[in-house]
Amino acid sequence: MVRVYDKFQDIVQSIRQSSRTYPHPQHCEVPHLPRRPSHSSRIGPGTGLNISRTRAASPRGRSFWRRSLAISRRLLSVGTPLMAYLMTMSLWMKRTMKLMMMHQKKMFHAYPDLLEVVVEQSNLYAIQCDTNKPLNITTKELEQFMGTAVYMSLFGLPGTRMFWNKATRVSQVADTMALNRWEFIKKSLHFNNNNQVRQGENVDLLHKIRPLVTHLTLKLQTIPMGEKLAVDEQMVPFKGRNRLKPYLPSKPKRWGYKILILAGSDGVPAQF
């Protein structure tokens, strides 16, 4: 992160030095706008083509264009650091998206059996809800759904439907999957069978995601642990309704799940 910030400062400094060669907007002369004829005139005998009075020909129209030109020059003079920031953030987002997509592909290849469990349980839950509306999701379609979900998290739009809206459409998401299909998969996504919930004293509060937790725990045990280990808590931000969600006012993320993690000096968790 420090390297990215230093690179951003170098880009801003170079653009500021190059922008000093441009004249200040106060020293720029506003070009004369030619006055169009205010009266109707005929072009050629008997052609019937007329030039009517336009808005730019009136004094009010000329003042509007002069103000627009002055505002554009002011934005050009003060907006150079802003443009550099936007360009840098655009490059950072592209690189971040590329890295996240690469890690996403590696995860798909590392956990093929887990994806099959999610596909099986999601199809089962859709049939349990309505037998006339089966989900019939495949592993490839589940990978597309998860990839679009990760891609959507980088944009931060207020609603998921905005990715398919004409005004705020994101082609990487909208071209991959239809909106109704994406929402149906999101509604039916499940990791465990609801009919096998234990009741009484042996109730499992993590029954919904128990296969996911078990699979990740077994995978983490295959990673060799270092000499220096520490147990620390980590917050998973969440504002939904759940009995496992505590409220910790002293934390940066006050609402969410508190997880105790055993990790080494390299930051890789060994157990949770």
N, C-alpha and C positions, 0 to 999 in steps of 0.2 A: 504493500500500500504506500510506503514511503517512496519507493521508486516511481510509482505512478504520479504521486504528488510532485516530486522533483521534476519529472518529465513535463508535467503540466506547467510548472513555473517557468521552465526554459522556453516552452512554446509561447507563453504569454509575453515573456520578456522580448523574444525575437520579433513578435508581431507588433509590440509597442514601439520598438526601435524602427521598424519599417514604416509604421504609421506616421512617424514624425516628418517624413518627406512629403506628405500630403498637405495641401494648404488648409488653413482653418476655414470653417464655413463663413466667418464674417468677411474674409477677404475674397470670397468667391462672388463673382458678379452673376446676378440673375439674368439669364438670356431674355431678350425681348421676344415676347409672344406676338406673332403677327396677328393683326386684327382681320378677321374674316368679314366679308360684306354682310351688313346687317339687313339689307333689303334683298328681296327675291330678284334674281336675275336669270335670264334665259341663256342656255348654252346652245348656241346654234339656232338658226332660224327654223321654227316649226318642229323642233325636237321634243318639246314638252318636258325637258329636264330642268329642274329648278334647284337652286341652293338656298335652303331656308335658313333663318337665323338660328344659330346654335348657342348652347350654354357657354361655351368657351369664348364666344365673341362678345358677350356682355361683360361689363366691369366686374360683376359679382363672380362670374366664371373665371376671369383672369386672376382675381385675388385668391380664389380657391386653389388654382394651380400653383401660384406663387407660394402660398403657405405650405402646400404639399411638398414642393421642391425644397423649401427651407427645412422642414421637418426631416426629410430624407437625408439631407446633408448633415444635420445634427446627429441623427442616428448613425451615420457612417463614421463620424468622428469619435463618438463615445462608445459605439457598439463593437469596436474591434476586440477588446478583452472578452466581451460577452460571446462573440462569435467563436473566439478561440476556446472558450470554456465549453460551448455547445459542441464544437468539433471534437474536442478531447473526450467529452462524455460519450459522444456517439461512437468513437473508436473504442473506448473502454467497454461500452455495452456490447459491441460486436464481438470483442475478444472474450468477454465474460460469457456471452451466449454460446460461443464456439466451444469454450472449455466445458461449460455445463452440459452441452449436448454430447461431448466426447465422454464425460463421466457417466452420462445417462446410458449411452450405448454399452459401456463397460459393465454397468450395473445389470442391464438386461441379459448380458452374456454370463454374468456371475451368478445370477439367481433365476435360472430358467424354471426350476421346480416350484419356486415361490410364485412366479407368475401363473403357472398352471393351477395352483391352489386358488389364487384370486379369481381366475377365469371360471373355475368350477363353482365356487361359492357365490359369485355374482350372478351367474346364470340360474343357480338354485334359488337365490333370494328373489329374483325377478319373477320366477314361476310361482313362488310362495305368495307374492303380492297379487299377481294377476296371471292366471294361466293363459289368457287370451293375448297377452303381450310379453312373449319371451324376449330375452335380451340377445341371446345367440352371439355373444362376444367371443372373439378369438384372441390368441396371444399377441398377434401383430397389431390388432386394433387396440388392445390394452397398452401396448408400448406407445402407440400414437397418442392415446389419451394422456398418458403420463408425461410424454414429451411436450405436448401442448400445455399441460398444466405448469410444468417447469418454465416454459417459455413465457407464459402469461404472468408468472410471478415477477418477472424482471421489468414489466411495464408499469405495474401499479395502477391500472385503471380502476375506477370505483366499482364497476360491475363487469361480470364476465360476458354479458351480452354485447358490450361495447366493442368486443373484438370482431363481431360479425356485423356491426352497424355500418352503414354506408359512410358516415362522417368520420368514424374512428376505426375503420376496418384494418385489421392486421392480416395480411395475406398468408403469412407463415402459419397462422392458426386457422383462419377461415377456409383456406384451400385444403387443409389436411382433413378436417372433419366438419360435418354440418352441425349447426347449433342444436337442433332437437336431439340428434344422436349423442352429442357431447353431454347434454343435460341428462339424458336417459341413463347413460353410463355412470355419471356422477351420482345419480339417485340410487342406482342399483349396486354400486360398488360395495363389496363385502369381503371379509377375510375369514369368517367362521360361520358355522351353522347356528342360527338362532334357536333351533329346537333342542340343542344340546346344552343349554344354559343350566348350570348347577344352582340349586336353591338351598336355602338354609344356612348352616354354619360354614359349609364348604363353598360358598359362593365366590366366583372369580370375577373381580371387578374389571379385569382386562380381558374378558372373554372375547370381546369383539375383535381384538387384535392379537390374541394369544398366539396364533400360528406365526405372525410376523415377528413378535418378540422372541419366540423360541428359535426361529430360523436365524435371526440376527445374533442371538446369544451364542449359538453353535458356531457361527462364522467368526465371531470375535475371539472365540477360544482357540482357533487355529493360528492366530497371529502371535508370534513370540513376544513375551513381555520383557521390558527392560529392567535394569536394576533399580531405578528410582521410580516409585509409584506414589500416587496420592489419590485420596478420595475427596471429591468435591461435588457440589450440587450444580445443576444446570437447569435453566428455566426454558420450557417450551411454550412460547406465547400462545394463548388460547383464551377467548372470551365467551365461549359457548357455555352451555349448562351441563355440568358434570360434578359429581360429588368428590372426585379426586382433584379438583382444581382448587388450590389454596389462593389466598390473597396475601401477598407479601409487599407491604408498602415501602420497604427499604430497598427493593430490587428495582433495576431499570425497567424490567417487564414485570409489572405487579400482578397480572393475571396470567395463569398458565399452569402447566404441570411441572412439578419439581422432581427432577431425576437425580439420583446419586450415581456418580460415574467413577469407576476406577480407571485412571489414565496414567500414562507415562509422561516423561519429559518431552517426547515428540508430539504430544497431543492426540495420539491415537488411543481411543478407549479400548480397554481390555475386558470390561464387564460393566453392566448397569442393572 
